[in-house]
């Protein structure tokens, strides 16, 4: 759920941002986890905006050993958020123990929209949309794996938010830089290069990779050594 929360915390106009999570297993555990993530995000996102945090993945933020310099108000708010995050983790753990972990290959579609209705009339939302999507799956019909899941998200989003751009994240990623979406948009809004661009890919580099990694995803530092004659 840290992927979902960090995406909702992006430095982007909230009324133009919608986060869709695809649950191909149609698991009640995942749906309840998304609901808990929404509840926590209603405190976490304003906290990130108020203090301009660069690290907006709560798991990484609260695990870091860095010294955060702030006033008494910041320290108090941070301690409150730390406690809320602990409660959020406990809720996820309790949910995983009480619900079945089985994944269904035959289930009807489920869509649940979570939104902040406080500014519904004004057209300006303080929180991004969060939408849970479990597409219909039948064992007798091909589901086309990740491509099929993305096609369903595009169709659902066309009805709900109808945004012209979308950012695709895997569930084990988080948005390291809150301005990353704005940076990607620079390519699309460039009048010189935009007509020739269909997709912007951020580099994926990982630590602690297996020695048998076949995808070249290891985060390496290259040094050029020159001998002195």
C-alpha positions in Angstrom: 0.0 0.0 0.0 3.0 2.3 0.3 3.0 2.5 -3.5 -0.6 3.7 -3.5 0.1 6.2 -0.7 3.2 7.7 -2.3 1.4 8.0 -5.7 -1.4 9.9 -3.9 1.2 12.2 -2.3 2.7 13.4 -5.6 3.3 17.1 -6.1 0.5 17.4 -8.6 -2.9 19.2 -8.5 -5.2 16.8 -6.6 -8.2 17.5 -8.8 -6.2 16.3 -11.8 -4.8 13.2 -10.1 -6.5 9.8 -9.8 -4.9 6.6 -8.5 -6.2 3.3 -9.8 -5.2 0.0 -8.2 -5.7 -3.2 -10.2 -6.4 -6.3 -8.2 -6.4 -9.2 -10.6 -7.0 -11.7 -7.8 -10.2 -10.0 -6.6 -9.1 -10.3 -3.0 -11.1 -8.9 -0.1 -7.7 -8.4 1.7 -6.5 -6.0 -1.0 -9.8 -4.1 -1.0 -9.8 -3.6 2.7 -6.1 -2.6 2.5 -7.0 0.0 -0.1 -9.7 1.3 2.2 -7.2 1.6 5.1 -4.6 3.3 2.8 -7.3 5.9 1.9 -8.0 6.6 5.6 -4.3 7.0 6.4 -3.7 9.1 3.3 -6.2 11.7 4.4 -3.7 12.6 7.1 -0.5 11.8 5.3 -1.0 13.8 2.1 -1.8 17.1 3.9 1.3 16.5 6.1 3.5 16.1 3.1 2.1 19.2 1.5 2.3 21.3 4.6 6.0 20.6 5.2 7.1 20.0 1.6 8.5 16.5 2.2 10.7 15.0 -0.5 10.4 11.5 0.8 6.7 10.7 0.6 6.7 6.9 1.0 5.7 6.6 4.7 7.5 3.2 5.2 10.8 4.7 4.1 10.2 8.0 5.7 9.6 6.6 9.2 12.4 4.0 8.8 15.1 6.6 7.9 17.6 7.5 10.5 18.1 11.1 9.3 17.6 14.0 11.7 14.6 16.0 10.7 15.0 19.6 11.7 11.7 21.4 12.4 9.9 23.5 14.9 7.7 22.2 17.7 4.6 22.0 15.5 6.5 19.9 12.9 7.7 17.5 15.7 4.2 17.2 17.1 2.6 16.5 13.7 5.3 14.0 12.8 4.8 12.1 16.0 1.0 12.0 15.4 1.6 10.7 11.9 4.0 8.1 13.1 1.3 6.8 15.5 -1.3 6.8 12.8 1.1 4.8 10.5 1.6 2.3 13.3 -2.2 1.9 13.6 -2.4 1.6 9.8 0.1 -1.2 9.8 -1.7 -3.0 12.6 -5.0 -2.7 10.7 -3.4 -4.3 7.7 -2.0 -7.1 9.8 -5.3 -7.8 11.5 -7.1 -7.7 8.1 -4.6 -10.3 6.6 -5.2 -12.6 9.6 -9.0 -12.5 9.4 -9.5 -12.7 5.7 -8.8 -15.6 3.3 -5.6 -15.3 1.3 -6.9 -17.4 -1.6 -6.9 -15.8 -5.0 -9.9 -16.4 -7.2 -9.7 -17.1 -10.9 -13.4 -16.8 -11.3 -15.0 -13.6 -9.9 -17.2 -10.8 -11.0 -15.9 -7.2 -11.5 -15.6 -4.9 -8.5 -15.1 -1.1 -8.6 -15.0 1.1 -5.6 -14.2 4.8 -5.7 -12.8 6.6 -2.7 -13.0 10.4 -2.8 -13.1 13.4 -0.6 -16.6 15.0 -0.9 -15.8 18.1 1.1 -15.2 20.2 -2.0 -17.4 18.3 -4.4 -19.6 21.3 -5.2 -16.6 23.6 -5.9 -15.0 21.2 -8.3 -11.7 21.3 -6.5 -10.6 18.3 -4.4 -8.1 18.4 -1.6 -7.4 14.6 -2.1 -6.8 12.6 -5.3 -9.3 10.0 -6.3 -8.5 6.4 -5.2 -10.2 3.7 -7.2 -10.0 0.0 -6.6 -10.6 -2.2 -9.7 -10.9 -5.9 -9.8 -11.8 -7.0 -13.4 -14.0 -9.9 -14.1 -12.0 -13.1 -14.6 -13.2 -16.5 -15.8 -11.0 -19.5 -16.1 -12.5 -20.4 -19.5 -11.5 -17.0 -21.0 -8.0 -15.6 -21.6 -7.2 -12.6 -19.4 -4.0 -11.4 -21.2 -2.1 -10.9 -18.0 -0.8 -7.4 -17.3 -1.8 -6.0 -20.7 -5.4 -7.1 -20.1 -5.3 -5.5 -16.6 -4.0 -2.2 -18.1 -6.7 -2.2 -20.8 -9.4 -2.5 -18.1 -7.9 0.4 -16.1 -7.8 2.6 -19.1 -11.5 1.8 -19.9 -12.6 2.4 -16.2 -10.6 5.6 -15.9 -12.1 6.9 -19.2 -15.5 6.8 -17.4 -14.4 8.1 -14.0 -11.6 10.7 -14.5 -11.0 10.6 -18.3 -7.4 11.9 -17.9 -5.3 12.2 -21.1 -2.1 10.9 -19.4 -1.4 8.0 -17.1 1.5 6.8 -15.0 2.1 3.0 -14.5 3.6 1.7 -11.3 4.2 -1.8 -10.1 3.1 -2.7 -6.6 6.7 -2.9 -5.3 7.6 0.6 -6.4 7.1 4.0 -4.8 7.5 7.6 -6.1 10.9 8.6 -4.8 10.6 12.2 -6.1 7.3 14.0 -5.5 7.9 16.1 -8.7 8.5 13.0 -10.9 5.1 13.3 -12.6 5.6 17.0 -13.4 9.1 16.2 -14.8 7.6 13.5 -17.1 4.9 16.0 -18.2 7.7 18.3 -19.4 8.3 15.9 -22.3 4.6 15.8 -23.3 4.2 19.6 -23.1 7.3 20.4 -25.1 5.9 21.6 -28.5 9.1 20.5 -30.3 9.2 16.9 -29.0 5.7 16.1 -27.9 4.4 15.1 -31.3 7.0 12.3 -31.5 6.5 11.0 -27.9 4.1 8.3 -26.8 5.7 7.0 -23.7 8.2 8.2 -21.1 10.1 5.5 -19.2 11.8 6.2 -15.9 14.9 4.0 -15.4 14.4 1.1 -13.1 17.4 0.3 -11.0 17.4 -1.9 -7.9 19.7 -2.7 -5.0 20.5 -6.2 -3.6 19.8 -7.9 -6.9 20.5 -11.6 -7.5 23.8 -12.4 -9.2 21.7 -14.2 -11.9 19.7 -11.1 -12.8 18.9 -11.3 -16.5 17.2 -7.9 -16.9 20.2 -5.6 -16.1 18.3 -4.0 -13.2 21.2 -3.7 -10.8 22.1 -0.3 -9.5 25.8 0.0 -10.4 28.4 2.7 -10.2 30.8 2.9 -13.1 34.3 4.2 -12.6 36.8 4.8 -15.4 40.3 4.0 -14.3 43.3 5.3 -16.3 46.8 4.2 -15.7 49.5 6.8 -15.1 52.6 6.3 -17.3 
